[in-house]
């Protein structure tokens, strides 16, 4: 049923030209291996959810980590076609489209239960986390450039600019800056691969319980009076509870939430086409986030059951797809780029912690804020799930969206400062 909804989502959102694989499946012309891969991208998250519900050890690991593990294993064993192999081009198009659609569907579903009135009480601290994070990343990139400028990294000023973009706005800004600055394609691939190697352990550290360290460094100074009673003392299992999703009464209401999210995606895509003549990820995500916030004011929308869990299902699809694109062959390049990326990441974390300490920001808000800047908004929901703290979900996404908007400008500024132009 979800695959049927997904096909018509492609059509409704005006993505028919871009959604190559939707038409190919419809016409049965897609290579069989690629078709099975597409099915697997939907089946694997379902299996992960079933395992998560049944086994205690799976609940201690978390669904997102399992999704990444499956994707990376598939990439390492060469299960998926690459390069000039048959079906590789169709697979790449399919992966890109899945990532572009899964996240816009997930964000509204995961925001419907948020109480925007509660979030506004923490707006000043959210801004402190955002501005503090941007300043920390800029300082880390510039200082890292002067520290490693004699290390022989090719087009280093452009690499620094791309790292500014990806650590403030995600891969969208990274790719845009690479194109604008005419960076060598192999260098783009190598930099992105090393960035994933550096960032992934940090995400694992957070999800596995490292957030407690940041809670210890940045404790909440005041009683938590901005959290609804039914969200206090939430543990990981009750926060991500998939049980009962298929019960007729629950499923029907949950599908209403899905259709509402689908409608928001259609509106966002249509607005993007109207303004720019093409699909722009920034416009689409800003639109659906705004609409989801507006919808969350309705008690009926907030009462829709299991929308958060359905959103997590789409996040799991995103996670499997991203991990399956891992390219180990790119590791043959210069390790100096990896050391530079590690320096930028660790320095920005330390500086951001200091700034958040000064402004008395609690650990959970720092965690989602920094992850949102380093990895973009799609990675916020999994971190929120690990924290068991719904009230920072919206703040994390807002911080990431602001990073989307600022990333290209900051990247160009860094490139200009370092002499790329």
C-alpha positions as CSV (number, residue, x, y, z in Angstrom):
1,X,0.0,0.0,0.0
2,X,2.8,2.4,0.9
3,X,4.4,1.8,-2.5
4,X,1.1,2.7,-4.2
5,X,0.9,5.9,-2.2
6,X,4.5,6.6,-3.1
7,X,3.9,6.3,-6.8
8,X,0.9,8.6,-6.7
9,X,2.9,11.0,-4.5
10,X,5.3,11.3,-7.3
11,X,2.5,12.3,-9.7
12,X,0.7,14.6,-7.3
13,X,3.9,16.5,-6.3
14,X,4.6,17.2,-9.9
15,X,7.7,15.1,-9.9
16,X,6.9,12.9,-12.9
17,X,9.7,14.1,-15.1
18,X,12.3,13.8,-12.3
19,X,10.9,10.5,-10.9
20,X,12.3,8.3,-13.6
21,X,12.0,5.1,-11.6
22,X,8.3,5.6,-11.0
23,X,7.5,5.5,-14.7
24,X,9.9,2.7,-15.2
25,X,8.2,0.5,-12.6
26,X,4.9,1.4,-14.1
27,X,6.0,0.3,-17.6
28,X,8.0,-2.7,-16.3
29,X,11.2,-1.6,-18.1
30,X,13.5,-1.1,-15.1
31,X,16.3,-3.7,-14.8
32,X,15.1,-6.5,-12.5
33,X,18.0,-6.0,-10.0
34,X,17.2,-2.4,-9.6
35,X,13.5,-3.1,-9.1
36,X,14.3,-5.6,-6.4
37,X,16.6,-3.0,-4.8
38,X,13.7,-0.5,-4.8
39,X,11.5,-3.1,-3.1
40,X,14.3,-3.8,-0.6
41,X,14.5,-0.1,0.4
42,X,10.9,-0.5,1.6
43,X,11.1,-4.0,3.0
44,X,14.3,-3.6,5.0
45,X,12.8,-0.8,7.3
46,X,9.7,-2.9,7.9
47,X,12.0,-5.9,8.9
48,X,14.0,-3.5,11.2
49,X,10.8,-2.3,12.9
50,X,9.7,-5.9,13.4
51,X,13.1,-6.8,14.9
52,X,13.1,-3.6,17.0
53,X,9.7,-4.6,18.5
54,X,10.6,-8.2,19.3
55,X,14.2,-8.1,20.6
56,X,15.5,-6.1,23.6
57,X,19.0,-6.0,22.1
58,X,17.6,-4.3,19.0
59,X,16.0,-1.6,21.1
60,X,19.3,-0.9,22.7
61,X,20.9,-0.4,19.3
62,X,18.2,1.6,17.7
63,X,16.4,1.4,14.3
64,X,18.5,4.1,12.6
65,X,21.9,2.4,13.4
66,X,20.5,-0.9,12.1
67,X,19.4,0.8,8.9
68,X,22.8,2.3,8.4
69,X,24.5,-1.0,9.1
70,X,22.4,-2.8,6.5
71,X,23.1,-0.1,3.9
72,X,26.8,-0.1,4.4
73,X,27.0,-3.9,4.3
74,X,25.1,-3.9,1.0
75,X,27.6,-1.3,-0.4
76,X,30.7,-3.1,0.9
77,X,29.8,-6.6,-0.5
78,X,29.1,-5.1,-3.9
79,X,25.4,-6.1,-4.0
80,X,24.4,-2.9,-5.8
81,X,25.4,-2.1,-9.4
82,X,27.9,0.8,-9.7
83,X,29.7,2.6,-12.5
84,X,28.9,1.3,-15.9
85,X,27.3,-1.9,-14.7
86,X,23.8,-2.6,-16.0
87,X,21.1,-0.8,-13.9
88,X,23.6,1.5,-12.2
89,X,22.3,4.7,-13.8
90,X,18.7,3.8,-13.0
91,X,19.7,2.9,-9.4
92,X,21.4,6.2,-8.8
93,X,18.4,8.1,-10.1
94,X,16.1,6.0,-7.9
95,X,18.3,6.6,-4.8
96,X,18.4,10.3,-5.3
97,X,14.6,10.5,-5.7
98,X,14.0,8.3,-2.7
99,X,16.1,10.6,-0.6
100,X,14.4,13.7,-2.0
101,X,10.9,12.4,-1.2
102,X,11.4,10.4,2.0
103,X,12.5,13.3,4.1
104,X,9.8,15.8,3.0
105,X,7.2,13.2,3.8
106,X,8.8,12.4,7.2
107,X,9.2,16.0,8.5
108,X,5.5,16.9,8.6
109,X,4.5,13.6,10.1
110,X,7.1,14.0,12.9
111,X,6.0,17.6,13.5
112,X,2.2,17.1,13.7
113,X,2.4,16.2,17.4
114,X,4.6,19.2,18.3
115,X,3.2,22.0,20.3
116,X,4.5,25.2,18.7
117,X,3.5,27.3,21.6
118,X,5.9,25.4,23.8
119,X,8.7,25.8,21.4
120,X,8.4,29.6,21.3
121,X,9.4,29.8,24.9
122,X,12.8,28.5,24.0
123,X,13.3,30.7,20.9
124,X,16.1,32.9,22.4
125,X,18.2,29.8,23.3
126,X,17.5,28.3,19.9
127,X,18.9,31.4,18.2
128,X,21.9,31.2,20.5
129,X,22.5,27.6,19.4
130,X,22.2,28.5,15.7
131,X,24.4,31.6,15.8
132,X,26.9,29.9,18.1
133,X,27.1,26.9,15.8
134,X,27.6,29.0,12.7
135,X,30.4,31.0,14.3
136,X,32.0,27.9,15.6
137,X,32.1,26.2,12.2
138,X,33.5,29.3,10.5
139,X,36.3,29.7,13.1
140,X,37.1,25.9,12.8
141,X,37.2,26.0,9.0
142,X,39.4,29.1,8.8
143,X,41.8,28.0,11.5
144,X,42.0,24.5,10.0
145,X,42.8,26.0,6.6
146,X,45.9,27.8,8.0
147,X,46.9,24.8,10.0
148,X,46.8,22.4,7.0
149,X,47.5,24.8,4.1
150,X,51.0,23.3,3.5
151,X,49.7,19.7,3.6
152,X,49.4,19.5,-0.1
153,X,45.6,19.2,-0.3
154,X,44.5,20.1,-3.9
155,X,42.1,23.1,-4.3
156,X,42.2,23.4,-0.6
157,X,40.5,26.8,-0.5
158,X,37.6,25.2,-2.3
159,X,37.6,22.2,-0.1
160,X,37.3,24.5,2.9
161,X,34.4,26.3,1.3
162,X,32.6,23.0,0.6
163,X,33.1,21.9,4.2
164,X,31.6,25.2,5.4
165,X,28.6,24.5,3.2
166,X,28.1,20.9,4.3
167,X,28.5,21.7,8.0
168,X,26.0,24.5,7.9
169,X,23.5,23.2,5.3
170,X,24.2,19.6,4.4
171,X,25.0,17.9,1.1
172,X,22.7,20.3,-0.9
173,X,25.1,23.2,-0.2
174,X,28.1,21.0,-0.5
175,X,27.2,20.0,-4.0
176,X,26.2,23.5,-5.0
177,X,29.5,25.0,-3.8
178,X,31.4,22.2,-5.6
179,X,29.7,23.2,-8.9
180,X,30.0,26.9,-8.4
181,X,33.7,26.7,-7.5
182,X,34.4,24.2,-10.3
183,X,36.0,21.6,-8.0
184,X,37.4,18.5,-9.5
185,X,34.7,15.7,-9.4
186,X,37.0,13.2,-7.9
187,X,38.0,15.6,-5.1
188,X,34.3,16.2,-4.4
189,X,33.7,12.5,-4.0
190,X,36.8,12.0,-1.8
191,X,35.9,14.9,0.5
192,X,32.3,13.7,0.9
193,X,33.4,10.2,1.7
194,X,35.9,11.3,4.3
195,X,33.2,13.6,5.8
196,X,30.9,10.6,6.2
197,X,33.7,8.6,7.8
198,X,34.4,11.4,10.3
199,X,30.7,12.2,11.1
200,X,29.2,8.8,11.3
201,X,31.1,7.7,14.5
202,X,29.9,11.0,16.1
203,X,26.3,10.1,15.3
204,X,26.8,6.6,16.6
205,X,28.3,8.1,19.8
206,X,25.3,10.3,20.3
207,X,22.7,7.7,19.6
208,X,24.5,5.1,21.8
209,X,24.2,7.3,24.8
210,X,26.9,10.0,24.3
211,X,24.1,12.6,24.7
212,X,24.4,12.0,28.4
213,X,27.9,13.5,28.4
214,X,26.5,16.7,26.9
215,X,23.7,16.7,29.4
216,X,26.3,16.5,32.1
217,X,28.3,19.4,30.6
218,X,25.2,21.5,29.9
219,X,22.7,20.6,32.6
220,X,19.2,22.2,32.6
221,X,19.4,25.0,35.2
222,X,15.7,25.5,35.6
223,X,12.7,23.2,36.1
224,X,11.4,22.0,32.7
225,X,8.0,23.7,32.5
226,X,7.9,23.8,28.7
227,X,7.2,20.1,28.2
228,X,3.7,18.7,28.2
229,X,2.9,16.3,31.0
230,X,2.5,13.3,28.6
231,X,6.0,13.8,27.2
232,X,8.0,13.9,30.4
233,X,10.1,11.0,31.5
234,X,9.8,9.3,28.1
235,X,12.1,6.4,27.4
236,X,13.3,5.3,24.1
237,X,10.9,2.4,23.8
238,X,7.7,4.5,24.5
239,X,9.0,7.3,22.2
240,X,9.4,5.0,19.2
241,X,6.5,2.6,19.7
242,X,5.4,0.9,16.5
243,X,3.0,-1.5,18.1
244,X,-0.6,-1.2,17.0
245,X,0.1,0.8,13.9
246,X,-1.9,-1.7,11.7
247,X,-5.0,-1.8,13.9
248,X,-7.9,-0.6,11.7
249,X,-8.9,2.4,13.8
250,X,-5.3,3.5,14.3
251,X,-4.2,2.8,10.7
252,X,-7.0,4.9,9.2
253,X,-6.2,7.9,11.3
254,X,-2.5,7.5,10.7
255,X,-3.2,7.4,6.9
256,X,-5.0,10.7,7.3
257,X,-1.8,12.1,8.6
258,X,0.1,10.6,5.7
259,X,-2.3,12.1,3.2
260,X,-2.0,15.5,4.9
261,X,1.8,15.2,4.7
262,X,1.5,14.2,1.0
263,X,-0.6,17.3,0.3
264,X,2.0,19.5,1.9
265,X,4.7,17.9,-0.3
266,X,2.5,18.6,-3.3
267,X,2.1,22.2,-2.3
268,X,5.8,22.6,-1.6
269,X,6.7,21.1,-4.9
270,X,4.2,23.2,-6.8
271,X,5.4,26.4,-5.1
272,X,9.0,25.6,-6.0
273,X,8.0,25.0,-9.6
274,X,6.1,28.3,-9.7
275,X,8.9,30.3,-8.2
276,X,12.0,28.8,-9.7
277,X,10.6,26.7,-12.6
278,X,12.3,23.6,-11.0
279,X,12.2,21.6,-7.8
280,X,14.3,23.4,-5.1
281,X,14.9,21.4,-2.0
282,X,15.1,24.5,0.2
283,X,11.8,25.9,-0.9
284,X,10.0,22.5,-0.6
285,X,11.3,21.8,2.9
286,X,10.6,25.4,4.1
287,X,7.1,25.2,2.8
288,X,6.2,21.8,4.3
289,X,7.8,22.7,7.6
290,X,5.8,25.9,7.8
291,X,2.5,24.1,6.8
292,X,3.2,21.4,9.4
293,X,3.8,24.0,12.1
294,X,0.5,25.6,11.2
295,X,-1.3,22.3,11.2
296,X,0.1,21.4,14.6
297,X,-2.0,24.2,16.1
298,X,-5.0,22.0,15.4
299,X,-5.8,19.7,18.3
300,X,-7.3,17.2,15.8
301,X,-4.0,17.0,13.9
302,X,-1.9,16.7,17.1
303,X,-4.2,13.8,18.1
304,X,-3.6,11.8,15.0
305,X,-2.0,8.5,16.2
306,X,1.4,7.1,15.2
307,X,2.3,9.9,12.8
308,X,5.7,10.2,14.4
309,X,6.4,6.4,13.9
310,X,5.3,6.6,10.3
311,X,7.7,9.5,9.8
312,X,10.4,7.4,11.3
313,X,9.6,4.7,8.7
314,X,10.5,7.2,6.0
315,X,13.6,8.2,7.9
316,X,14.7,4.6,7.9
317,X,14.2,4.4,4.2
318,X,16.4,7.5,3.9
319,X,19.0,6.0,6.2
320,X,19.3,2.7,4.2
321,X,19.6,4.6,0.9
322,X,22.2,7.0,2.1
323,X,24.3,4.2,3.7
324,X,24.1,2.0,0.6
325,X,25.8,4.8,-1.4
326,X,29.0,4.4,0.7
327,X,32.1,4.1,-1.6
328,X,35.1,2.4,0.0
329,X,37.2,2.8,-3.1
330,X,37.4,6.6,-2.5
331,X,39.5,6.0,0.6
332,X,42.6,5.6,-1.6
333,X,43.0,9.4,-1.7
334,X,44.9,11.7,0.5
335,X,44.4,11.2,4.3
336,X,45.2,14.9,4.8
337,X,41.7,15.8,3.9
338,X,40.4,13.4,6.6
339,X,42.6,15.0,9.2
340,X,41.4,18.5,8.2
341,X,37.7,17.4,8.4
342,X,38.3,15.8,11.8
343,X,39.9,19.0,13.0
344,X,37.0,21.1,11.8
345,X,34.4,18.8,13.3
346,X,36.1,18.5,16.7
347,X,37.0,22.1,17.0
348,X,33.5,23.3,16.1
349,X,32.1,21.0,18.7
350,X,34.4,22.4,21.4
351,X,33.7,26.0,20.5
352,X,30.0,25.4,20.2
353,X,30.0,23.8,23.7
354,X,31.8,26.8,25.1
355,X,29.3,29.3,23.6
356,X,26.3,27.2,24.7
357,X,27.8,27.1,28.2
358,X,28.0,30.9,28.3
359,X,24.3,31.2,27.2
360,X,23.2,28.4,29.6
361,X,21.8,26.2,26.8
362,X,20.8,22.7,27.9
363,X,22.6,19.7,26.6
364,X,19.7,18.3,24.5
365,X,19.2,21.5,22.5
366,X,23.0,21.7,21.9
367,X,23.0,18.1,20.7
368,X,20.2,18.4,18.1
369,X,21.4,21.9,17.1
370,X,24.9,20.8,16.3
371,X,23.8,17.5,14.6
372,X,21.4,19.5,12.5
373,X,24.1,21.8,11.3
374,X,26.7,19.1,10.7
375,X,24.3,16.6,9.1
376,X,21.2,18.6,8.0
377,X,17.6,18.4,9.3
378,X,16.9,14.8,8.2
379,X,19.2,13.6,10.9
380,X,17.4,15.4,13.7
381,X,14.5,13.0,14.2
382,X,16.8,10.0,14.9
383,X,18.7,12.0,17.4
384,X,15.5,13.2,19.0
385,X,14.4,9.6,19.2
386,X,17.6,8.7,21.0
387,X,17.2,11.6,23.4
388,X,13.6,10.8,24.2
389,X,12.9,14.6,24.2
390,X,10.3,15.7,21.7
391,X,10.4,19.4,22.7
392,X,13.8,19.9,20.9
393,X,12.6,18.4,17.5
394,X,11.2,21.6,16.1
395,X,14.2,23.7,17.3
396,X,16.6,21.2,15.7
397,X,14.8,21.3,12.4
398,X,14.6,25.1,12.4
399,X,18.3,25.4,13.1
400,X,19.1,23.1,10.2
401,X,16.7,25.0,7.8
402,X,18.5,28.2,8.7
403,X,21.7,26.4,7.9
404,X,20.3,25.4,4.5
405,X,19.6,29.1,3.8
406,X,23.0,30.3,5.0
407,X,25.3,27.5,3.8
408,X,25.9,28.6,0.2
409,X,26.5,32.3,1.2
410,X,28.9,31.3,4.0
411,X,30.7,28.9,1.7
412,X,31.2,31.5,-1.0
413,X,32.4,34.0,1.7
414,X,35.0,31.5,3.0
415,X,36.2,30.8,-0.6
416,X,36.5,34.6,-1.2
417,X,38.4,35.1,2.0
418,X,40.8,32.2,1.3
419,X,41.5,33.3,-2.3
420,X,39.5,30.9,-4.4
421,X,38.3,33.8,-6.6
